[in-house]
Amino acid sequence: MKTKIVRAICTGALALMPMAALAQTADQQTPGQQFMATWDLNGDGRATLDELKEMRADVFSSFDSNEDGQLDAEEYAVFDSARANDVSNYQGKQRAQMQKMADGMRMDATDTDGNGLVSLEEFQASTAKWFAMLDKNGDGAITMADFGKPPTQ
């Protein structure tokens, strides 16, 4: 799994687009499609809190380049750059949606003790808040409806 994510980081897409979704560029995908392709791990059209926690652990691991169990300022700068690159692929309302998703993983959103280092526990602690922000209809899962789109058939 880490290899798949590391490869995906090099291509952007919220720094995590899975290999199966690489066939479509950001121009062809909406932020919602991109999010669901990455975060809906079992492909059932619903990204749950547990799936987000699992994927965020993988994201954390991918950016913890020195494998010390923390993201420092240098590692976070790489993570910030990857997310900014993803956001830059969109315009208008879609860019705003993508920025909102990216902002949920900023250092100031995850460094709960303010020491300039983010542990996996801190990174995961912010997952529920991020999930709640994205689950606009509050049904306990993120779906295309939360992005203002019906599910694709």
Steps between C-alpha positions, in 0.01 A plus 500: 500500500779746587659447158170580328463821698860608450456459122174692516667786687720558199193553283301726734129442547468602862837340525337161515314407184509121461655350190164391356386861493815631332346440159285807557666837545379764743343673199279196447412438864309713744639538853222268617594229251865536591422483870278194465752319278760548772318483831214250434727204562244226442342668196145499634435867424529598868819621669462430871686638798685169534611518135622856549695396809658209315595713202629788715732256676638408157529867404687573821737211439563615143614845610695386809815469290736443793255250654527652848123494562460876463460747218745785550499838323703371206278196448190715538634743238513212250146398601378862468658528156334180380158618620551847346590337170176303507292808574666691215355252249149638557318828446202673655263299719695178446819673616319618814382142567850365451648769725253410775608136483868597499456740792379214721855366500693826564752498782294749703204261467701201620771626740279491807775575753655778289857368523566511124499120472200287408482147635280234344271531803461874441449450128231242568336707775394756240342237274155512663480878463613477136247223437217705654593798284484289183186301596270792423176310542613335825404148396820342631669456162647723234340442161478688173186664640724679750674659201167605349501221243296181467700176503625388159365176362 
